[in-house]
């Protein structure tokens, strides 16, 4: 029988955006922090994080992710971008 792990409380998109911004500061980025946040959010939550990041920092988080990451990790970030463009159309 499988077990289900539930997070203790919902994390706000604003808090995730702040943590991602901190992970991008300095030389390079804190890959573990970025993956730790984005890997534990569904597509809808990632879209909210993207919108909150843009509001707070006047910067597109996807452009920042692409600048910081390349290769296979970059593919992980394309799904929210496609979903957001579909929602906005």
N, CA, C and O atoms as a MOPAC input file, in Angstrom:
PM7 MOZYME 1SCF
protein

 N      0.84600 1    -1.17500 1     0.00000 1
 C      0.00000 1     0.00000 1     0.00000 1
 C      0.88700 1     1.23300 1     0.00000 1
 O      1.87800 1     1.29200 1     0.72800 1
 N      0.53700 1     2.20500 1    -0.80600 1
 C      1.31100 1     3.44200 1    -0.91700 1
 C      0.94400 1     4.41600 1     0.18800 1
 O     -0.15900 1     4.38200 1     0.73300 1
 N      1.87900 1     5.27000 1     0.50000 1
 C      1.60900 1     6.31100 1     1.48600 1
 C      1.59300 1     7.65700 1     0.78500 1
 O      2.27200 1     7.85800 1    -0.22200 1
 N      0.83500 1     8.54500 1     1.31400 1
 C      0.70700 1     9.88400 1     0.76500 1
 C      1.32700 1    10.87700 1     1.73600 1
 O      1.01000 1    10.88600 1     2.92500 1
 N      2.20600 1    11.70400 1     1.21500 1
 C      2.83800 1    12.72700 1     2.03300 1
 C      2.18000 1    14.06000 1     1.72300 1
 O      2.13300 1    14.48800 1     0.57000 1
 N      1.68000 1    14.70500 1     2.74900 1
 C      1.02600 1    15.99500 1     2.59400 1
 C      1.90200 1    17.05500 1     3.23300 1
 O      2.37100 1    16.89000 1     4.35900 1
 N      2.11900 1    18.14100 1     2.51100 1
 C      2.88600 1    19.23900 1     3.07300 1
 C      2.14900 1    19.81000 1     4.27800 1
 O      0.91900 1    19.85300 1     4.27900 1
 N      2.87900 1    20.25300 1     5.31100 1
 C      2.22200 1    20.76600 1     6.51900 1
 C      1.31800 1    21.96200 1     6.26500 1
 O      0.26500 1    22.08400 1     6.89100 1
 N      1.70900 1    22.83600 1     5.36600 1
 C      0.86600 1    23.97400 1     5.02600 1
 C      1.17300 1    24.41000 1     3.60500 1
 O      2.25400 1    24.15300 1     3.07600 1
 N      0.22300 1    25.05700 1     3.01700 1
 C      0.41800 1    25.54500 1     1.65500 1
 C      1.39800 1    26.71200 1     1.65700 1
 O      1.31500 1    27.60700 1     2.49800 1
 N      2.30800 1    26.69000 1     0.72600 1
 C      3.28100 1    27.76900 1     0.59500 1
 C      2.73400 1    28.75200 1    -0.42300 1
 O      2.19700 1    28.35400 1    -1.45700 1
 N      2.86800 1    30.01100 1    -0.13300 1
 C      2.32800 1    31.03000 1    -1.03200 1
 C      3.24800 1    31.22800 1    -2.23300 1
 O      4.46200 1    31.05900 1    -2.11900 1
 N      2.68400 1    31.58300 1    -3.37300 1
 C      3.50700 1    31.89600 1    -4.54700 1
 C      4.47500 1    33.04000 1    -4.26900 1
 O      5.57700 1    33.07700 1    -4.81600 1
 N      4.06200 1    33.96500 1    -3.42400 1
 C      4.92900 1    35.09400 1    -3.06500 1
 C      6.17500 1    34.60400 1    -2.34200 1
 O      7.28400 1    35.04300 1    -2.64600 1
 N      6.00000 1    33.70100 1    -1.39100 1
 C      7.14300 1    33.15800 1    -0.65000 1
 C      8.06000 1    32.35800 1    -1.57600 1
 O      9.28400 1    32.43700 1    -1.46400 1
 N      7.46700 1    31.59100 1    -2.48600 1
 C      8.27500 1    30.84800 1    -3.45300 1
 C      9.05400 1    31.80100 1    -4.35000 1
 O     10.22500 1    31.55600 1    -4.63900 1
 N      8.42200 1    32.88300 1    -4.79500 1
 C      9.10200 1    33.86400 1    -5.64900 1
 C     10.27900 1    34.49800 1    -4.91200 1
 O     11.34100 1    34.70300 1    -5.50100 1
 N     10.10000 1    34.80800 1    -3.64200 1
 C     11.17000 1    35.39100 1    -2.83500 1
 C     12.32900 1    34.40100 1    -2.70500 1
 O     13.49100 1    34.77600 1    -2.86200 1
 N     12.00900 1    33.13900 1    -2.42000 1
 C     13.05100 1    32.11600 1    -2.26900 1
 C     13.79400 1    31.87700 1    -3.58500 1
 O     15.00900 1    31.67700 1    -3.58500 1
 N     13.06700 1    31.89700 1    -4.70400 1
 C     13.71400 1    31.73100 1    -6.00200 1
 C     14.62200 1    32.91500 1    -6.31500 1
 O     15.72500 1    32.73600 1    -6.83000 1
 N     14.15800 1    34.12000 1    -6.00500 1
 C     14.97900 1    35.31600 1    -6.22000 1
 C     16.28800 1    35.20600 1    -5.43200 1
 O     17.35900 1    35.51300 1    -5.95600 1
 N     16.19800 1    34.77200 1    -4.18800 1
 C     17.39400 1    34.60100 1    -3.36100 1
 C     18.31400 1    33.53000 1    -3.93800 1
 O     19.53600 1    33.65100 1    -3.86500 1
 N     17.72300 1    32.47600 1    -4.51300 1
 C     18.51900 1    31.39400 1    -5.10200 1
 C     19.28100 1    31.86700 1    -6.33300 1
 O     20.33000 1    31.31100 1    -6.66100 1
 N     18.77000 1    32.88400 1    -7.01900 1
 C     19.41700 1    33.41000 1    -8.21700 1
 C     20.50200 1    34.44300 1    -7.90900 1
 O     21.32600 1    34.73900 1    -8.77300 1
 N     20.51700 1    34.99000 1    -6.70500 1
 C     21.46300 1    36.05500 1    -6.36800 1
 C     22.89200 1    35.51200 1    -6.33800 1
 O     23.13400 1    34.34300 1    -6.03800 1
 N     23.81600 1    36.39700 1    -6.65900 1
 C     25.22300 1    36.02900 1    -6.61000 1
 C     25.67700 1    35.31200 1    -7.87000 1
 O     24.96900 1    35.28100 1    -8.87600 1
 N     26.85400 1    34.74400 1    -7.79600 1
 C     27.43800 1    34.03600 1    -8.92900 1
 C     26.78400 1    32.66800 1    -9.06400 1
 O     26.81600 1    31.86700 1    -8.12900 1
 N     26.19400 1    32.39800 1   -10.22200 1
 C     25.50000 1    31.13100 1   -10.40700 1
 C     24.17300 1    31.15200 1    -9.67600 1
 O     23.63800 1    32.21400 1    -9.35900 1
 N     23.65900 1    29.98500 1    -9.41800 1
 C     22.40400 1    29.90400 1    -8.66900 1
 C     22.44000 1    28.69900 1    -7.75500 1
 O     23.24200 1    27.78300 1    -7.93400 1
 N     21.56900 1    28.71700 1    -6.78300 1
 C     21.43200 1    27.59200 1    -5.85700 1
 C     20.49400 1    26.58100 1    -6.50700 1
 O     19.28100 1    26.62500 1    -6.30000 1
 N     21.06700 1    25.66500 1    -7.29700 1
 C     20.26000 1    24.70200 1    -8.04900 1
 C     19.37500 1    23.85400 1    -7.14700 1
 O     18.23100 1    23.56000 1    -7.49400 1
 N     19.89800 1    23.46400 1    -6.00100 1
 C     19.11400 1    22.63100 1    -5.08700 1
 C     17.85800 1    23.35700 1    -4.61200 1
 O     16.79100 1    22.75300 1    -4.49800 1
 N     17.98800 1    24.64900 1    -4.33700 1
 C     16.83200 1    25.43100 1    -3.89100 1
 C     15.80700 1    25.57900 1    -5.01200 1
 O     14.60500 1    25.43800 1    -4.78700 1
 N     16.28900 1    25.86300 1    -6.21500 1
 C     15.38700 1    26.03200 1    -7.36200 1
 C     14.62300 1    24.73600 1    -7.62500 1
 O     13.40100 1    24.74200 1    -7.77100 1
 N     15.34600 1    23.64500 1    -7.68200 1
 C     14.71300 1    22.34400 1    -7.93300 1
 C     13.80100 1    21.96500 1    -6.77900 1
 O     12.71100 1    21.43500 1    -6.99400 1
 N     14.24000 1    22.23400 1    -5.56200 1
 C     13.43400 1    21.90500 1    -4.38600 1
 C     12.08300 1    22.60600 1    -4.37900 1
 O     11.09500 1    22.05600 1    -3.89300 1
 N     12.04100 1    23.80800 1    -4.91200 1
 C     10.77500 1    24.54600 1    -4.97600 1
 C      9.93900 1    24.07100 1    -6.15900 1
 O      8.78900 1    23.66200 1    -5.99700 1
 N     10.52800 1    24.13100 1    -7.34800 1
 C      9.74800 1    23.86800 1    -8.55700 1
 C      9.34100 1    22.40300 1    -8.71500 1
 O      8.30800 1    22.11000 1    -9.31600 1
 N     10.12800 1    21.50300 1    -8.19200 1
 C      9.79500 1    20.07700 1    -8.31200 1
 C      8.63100 1    19.67600 1    -7.41500 1
 O      8.00800 1    18.63400 1    -7.62300 1
 N      8.34100 1    20.50000 1    -6.42300 1
 C      7.26300 1    20.18000 1    -5.48700 1
 C      6.03200 1    21.05200 1    -5.68500 1
 O      5.19800 1    21.17000 1    -4.78700 1
 N      5.91900 1    21.66300 1    -6.86400 1
 C      4.74900 1    22.47800 1    -7.19300 1
 C      4.13300 1    21.94200 1    -8.47500 1
 O      4.84400 1    21.49500 1    -9.37500 1
 N      2.82400 1    21.98800 1    -8.55200 1
 C      2.17300 1    21.56500 1    -9.79600 1
 C      2.20900 1    22.71600 1   -10.79600 1
 O      2.67000 1    23.81300 1   -10.47800 1
 N      1.72400 1    22.46000 1   -11.99400 1
 C      1.79900 1    23.45100 1   -13.06600 1
 C      1.05700 1    24.73300 1   -12.71800 1
 O      1.54900 1    25.82600 1   -12.99600 1
 N     -0.09700 1    24.61500 1   -12.12600 1
 C     -0.86800 1    25.80000 1   -11.74700 1
 C     -0.10600 1    26.64000 1   -10.72900 1
 O     -0.06600 1    27.86500 1   -10.84000 1
 N      0.49400 1    25.99500 1    -9.74500 1
 C      1.26900 1    26.71800 1    -8.74400 1
 C      2.46900 1    27.41200 1    -9.37800 1
 O      2.81400 1    28.53000 1    -8.99400 1
 N      3.10400 1    26.75600 1   -10.34500 1
 C      4.24400 1    27.37200 1   -11.03000 1
 C      3.82700 1    28.61000 1   -11.81500 1
 O      4.57300 1    29.58700 1   -11.88500 1
 N      2.64900 1    28.56800 1   -12.39800 1
 C      2.15300 1    29.73600 1   -13.13100 1
 C      1.92900 1    30.89400 1   -12.15400 1
 O      2.27300 1    32.03500 1   -12.46100 1
 N      1.36200 1    30.61300 1   -10.98900 1
 C      1.17400 1    31.66200 1    -9.97700 1
 C      2.51100 1    32.21400 1    -9.49200 1
 O      2.64300 1    33.41600 1    -9.26200 1
 N      3.50500 1    31.33700 1    -9.33700 1
 C      4.84200 1    31.78800 1    -8.93700 1
 C      5.40900 1    32.71000 1   -10.01100 1
 O      5.98900 1    33.75100 1    -9.70400 1
 N      5.23700 1    32.31800 1   -11.26800 1
 C      5.73300 1    33.12300 1   -12.37900 1
 C      5.09700 1    34.50800 1   -12.38200 1
 O      5.79000 1    35.50900 1   -12.56700 1
 N      3.80500 1    34.57000 1   -12.18200 1
 C      3.10500 1    35.85500 1   -12.16300 1
 C      3.55200 1    36.70400 1   -10.97300 1
 O      3.76100 1    37.90900 1   -11.11200 1
 N      3.69600 1    36.08400 1    -9.81800 1
 C      4.11800 1    36.80700 1    -8.61200 1
 C      5.54300 1    37.33400 1    -8.77200 1
 O      5.83000 1    38.46400 1    -8.37700 1
 N      6.42300 1    36.54200 1    -9.33500 1
 C      7.81000 1    36.95100 1    -9.55400 1
 C      7.85900 1    38.17400 1   -10.46900 1
 O      8.59000 1    39.13000 1   -10.20600 1
 N      7.08100 1    38.13200 1   -11.53500 1
 C      7.03100 1    39.25600 1   -12.48900 1
 C      6.52100 1    40.51900 1   -11.78500 1
 O      7.05400 1    41.60800 1   -12.00300 1
 N      5.50200 1    40.37800 1   -10.95200 1
 C      4.94300 1    41.51300 1   -10.22000 1
 C      5.95700 1    42.10300 1    -9.23500 1
 O      6.09900 1    43.32200 1    -9.13500 1
 N      6.64700 1    41.24200 1    -8.52300 1
 C      7.56000 1    41.69200 1    -7.48000 1
 C      8.87400 1    42.25500 1    -8.02500 1
 O      9.38600 1    43.25100 1    -7.51400 1
 N      9.41400 1    41.61700 1    -9.05900 1
 C     10.76800 1    41.95600 1    -9.50300 1
 C     10.82500 1    42.52900 1   -10.92100 1
 O     11.91400 1    42.81400 1   -11.42000 1
 N      9.68900 1    42.70100 1   -11.57200 1
 C      9.61700 1    43.23100 1   -12.93800 1
 C     10.57000 1    42.49600 1   -13.87400 1
 O     11.22800 1    43.09500 1   -14.72500 1
 N     10.62000 1    41.20800 1   -13.69300 1
 C     11.50800 1    40.36400 1   -14.48100 1
 C     10.80000 1    39.04000 1   -14.75700 1
 O     10.09000 1    38.51800 1   -13.89700 1
 N     10.99000 1    38.51300 1   -15.93300 1
 C     10.39500 1    37.23400 1   -16.29100 1
 C     11.23800 1    36.11400 1   -15.69600 1
 O     12.41600 1    35.97600 1   -16.02600 1
 N     10.64900 1    35.32900 1   -14.83500 1
 C     11.38600 1    34.26400 1   -14.16800 1
 C     11.88600 1    33.21700 1   -15.16100 1
 O     12.94200 1    32.62100 1   -14.94800 1
 N     11.14900 1    32.98900 1   -16.23200 1
 C     11.59100 1    31.99900 1   -17.21300 1
 C     12.87400 1    32.44200 1   -17.91100 1
 O     13.75400 1    31.62100 1   -18.16600 1
 N     12.98600 1    33.72000 1   -18.21800 1
 C     14.22700 1    34.22300 1   -18.81500 1
 C     15.38500 1    34.05300 1   -17.84600 1
 O     16.50000 1    33.71200 1   -18.24300 1
 N     15.11000 1    34.29100 1   -16.58400 1
 C     16.14400 1    34.11600 1   -15.56000 1
 C     16.54600 1    32.65000 1   -15.43600 1
 O     17.72900 1    32.33100 1   -15.31700 1
 N     15.55400 1    31.76000 1   -15.46500 1
 C     15.84000 1    30.33200 1   -15.39000 1
 C     16.65800 1    29.87600 1   -16.59200 1
 O     17.61500 1    29.11600 1   -16.44300 1
 N     16.28500 1    30.33800 1   -17.78100 1
 C     17.02900 1    29.96100 1   -18.97900 1
 C     18.46000 1    30.48000 1   -18.92100 1
 O     19.38500 1    29.80000 1   -19.36600 1
 N     18.64700 1    31.67200 1   -18.37900 1
 C     19.98900 1    32.24700 1   -18.26500 1
 C     20.84500 1    31.46600 1   -17.27000 1
 O     22.05100 1    31.31100 1   -17.46300 1
 N     20.21600 1    30.98200 1   -16.21800 1
 C     20.94300 1    30.28300 1   -15.15800 1
 C     21.15100 1    28.79700 1   -15.44200 1
 O     22.11100 1    28.19900 1   -14.95600 1
 N     20.26000 1    28.20500 1   -16.22000 1
 C     20.29100 1    26.75700 1   -16.44200 1
 C     20.27300 1    26.44300 1   -17.92900 1
 O     19.74900 1    27.21100 1   -18.73600 1
 N     20.84100 1    25.32800 1   -18.26800 1
 C     20.81800 1    24.91100 1   -19.66300 1
 C     20.71800 1    23.39400 1   -19.72200 1
 O     20.79100 1    22.70800 1   -18.70300 1
 N     20.55000 1    22.89200 1   -20.92400 1
 C     20.50100 1    21.45200 1   -21.11000 1
 C     19.19400 1    20.84700 1   -20.66400 1
 O     18.12500 1    21.42400 1   -20.86300 1
 N     19.28900 1    19.67100 1   -20.05400 1
 C     18.09200 1    18.92100 1   -19.67800 1
 C     17.24800 1    19.63900 1   -18.63500 1
 O     16.02200 1    19.53300 1   -18.65500 1
 N     17.88000 1    20.36300 1   -17.73200 1
 C     17.13100 1    21.07500 1   -16.70500 1
 C     16.25000 1    22.15800 1   -17.31500 1
 O     15.17300 1    22.44900 1   -16.79400 1
 N     16.69800 1    22.75600 1   -18.41500 1
 C     15.92900 1    23.81500 1   -19.07500 1
 C     14.58400 1    23.30200 1   -19.57200 1
 O     13.60300 1    24.04500 1   -19.56800 1
 N     14.52300 1    22.05600 1   -19.99700 1
 C     13.28200 1    21.46800 1   -20.51400 1
 C     12.20100 1    21.47800 1   -19.43800 1
 O     11.02200 1    21.63200 1   -19.75800 1
 N     12.56700 1    21.32000 1   -18.19800 1
 C     11.60200 1    21.29500 1   -17.08800 1
 C     10.84200 1    22.60200 1   -16.96000 1
 O      9.72700 1    22.62100 1   -16.43900 1
 N     11.42800 1    23.69200 1   -17.42600 1
 C     10.82200 1    25.00100 1   -17.24800 1
 C      9.94100 1    25.42000 1   -18.41200 1
 O      9.28800 1    26.46100 1   -18.33400 1
 N      9.90100 1    24.64900 1   -19.47900 1
 C      9.12700 1    25.03700 1   -20.65700 1
 C      7.64000 1    24.78600 1   -20.50600 1
 O      6.84500 1    25.50000 1   -21.11700 1
 N      7.23100 1    23.80900 1   -19.72300 1
 C      5.81000 1    23.48800 1   -19.57300 1
 C      5.02100 1    24.66500 1   -19.00300 1
 O      3.98800 1    25.01200 1   -19.57500 1
 N      5.45400 1    25.30600 1   -17.89600 1
 C      4.67800 1    26.45300 1   -17.39400 1
 C      4.60000 1    27.59100 1   -18.39900 1
 O      3.58000 1    28.27600 1   -18.47800 1
 N      5.66100 1    27.80200 1   -19.16600 1
 C      5.65800 1    28.88000 1   -20.15800 1
 C      4.59600 1    28.61600 1   -21.21700 1
 O      3.86400 1    29.52800 1   -21.60100 1
 N      4.50600 1    27.37800 1   -21.69300 1
 C      3.51100 1    27.04500 1   -22.69400 1
 C      2.10200 1    27.17700 1   -22.12900 1
 O      1.19700 1    27.65600 1   -22.81200 1
 N      1.91900 1    26.74800 1   -20.87300 1
 C      0.59200 1    26.83600 1   -20.23800 1
 C      0.18800 1    28.28900 1   -20.06200 1
 O     -0.95500 1    28.65400 1   -20.33600 1
 N      1.11300 1    29.12100 1   -19.60800 1
 C      0.80300 1    30.53200 1   -19.37400 1
 C      0.44200 1    31.22800 1   -20.68600 1
 O     -0.49800 1    32.02300 1   -20.72400 1
 N      1.17200 1    30.94100 1   -21.75000 1
 C      0.85400 1    31.57400 1   -23.03200 1
 C     -0.51600 1    31.10500 1   -23.53100 1
 O     -1.24100 1    31.87800 1   -24.15900 1
 N     -0.87300 1    29.86000 1   -23.26100 1
 C     -2.19100 1    29.34800 1   -23.64100 1
 C     -3.30600 1    30.04200 1   -22.84400 1
 O     -4.34900 1    30.39000 1   -23.39600 1
 N     -3.07100 1    30.23500 1   -21.54300 1
 C     -4.06800 1    30.88400 1   -20.67200 1
 C     -4.26600 1    32.33800 1   -21.08000 1
 O     -5.39600 1    32.82600 1   -21.08700 1
 N     -3.17600 1    33.04200 1   -21.42300 1
 C     -3.25600 1    34.45700 1   -21.75400 1
 C     -3.83800 1    34.72600 1   -23.13400 1
 O     -4.26800 1    35.84800 1   -23.40400 1
 N     -3.86600 1    33.73000 1   -24.01700 1
 C     -4.42000 1    33.92300 1   -25.37200 1
 C     -5.91500 1    33.99100 1   -25.39400 1
 O     -6.50900 1    34.15000 1   -26.46100 1

